């Protein structure tokens, strides 16, 4: 394993963080879904590269699942959902984009500090990959917190899960079963959330989550 | 003798950037027209425009001060000096020790300062709008540029462009922070050159223009000088990006004439590719609203910051 192959793995993991920031920045539905598909494609490339350099052919399976399921099927389905819900206009974000971005940088810094301390004994490249995975995860959480629209919250959730897969493949010896079951649980979650979206819309005529707050009497 | 040859090489670089700048503008316009399935003006059109403008008489507003008349030359000289400090076809020219990323940023900053001043000098409303917008964008683009300079300096151990280029040639590799810095650099370059997502260089629609609004009052040779300076700035940014991120082909210090020739050919190739990519990006994207631009530039600032942060935390990024 020479330096270059590790560099490429590193670059791909860094690319995931970059695409996560792009997700935070996008405020239009279709652009958001396209960037999400890009996120999945980068993830799949990263996992496939890990499979290549770790000599672990079973890792090609999660790579293929990520590419097909999250790179193609889920974005296309979400496109359909967005069209059927008729919400292809601008999404509102809580606070400005600049503020969200600053929070994002803070989260990346946090995950670096935490990971570099917590895994001080590990191989430096592996621990930085873990730090990247943690930041993708936290950025996904941030996205779920800052968006009001249910569809973009789903995208945040899915990108969070991409971070989990990135962490799992960076560490050696993760059993294949776990990865596959995680991938499929996301598909199930997507179906359940999709059903819920339409139920919410039927009930409240909107997918803005503020309406739920009003319904519960939390907003005066 | 050696010194004379070196001075000749440096002089060749200064002349080269000045001569190539209008050609680059003509090239980008041509490619853009071809991408839109139009024929476009000939490649040499910018030269003809410059000649025509120089021959025309200068029309001055009644209340134009000395600043208005001397401003264009100050802008051109600052930009020209900055452009001739960037290693284009060779590193380690005589003046390369002043070819410092921060110095270049400062030179461009002073050129922008004069541009904003002359925009406000006559006191028309468009000039004022253009200057205030330019300053608003600059207040975000310059910190981003400084962040980029710091990140590169942390990586290479110097802010000198020749040194950075040689460092990249010797032990450049795929690094996350370099990727972040490249994206930030491209955003800053688009904003600084008033290219499409930020400003449209071809428009004269009053409400959206920034750069054109500032130079609206100029005519004759003053306008020619300003247009030349704008072309030089575009050339400067493309050369800057290519010398930092694609340094292959640069002739090292004291190389034979053949090395310089190779450097020249690869430099022209880099310019052609860079210009083409720029135009491709421009034709595939729409201009954004003025109030969206701070967000766009904020991303460059953020990426620069992130790259620096990663480098501080661990050297292997």
Interface residues (C-beta under 8 A of the other chain):
Chain A: X3 X4 X7 X8 X10 X11 X13 X14 X15 X18 X21 X25 X96 X97 X98 X101 X102 X104 X105 X108 X109 X112 X113 X116 X124 X125 X128
Chain B: X173 X174 X175 X176 X179 X180 X183 X294 X295 X298 X299 X302 X303 X305 X306 X309 X310 X313 X314 X316 X317
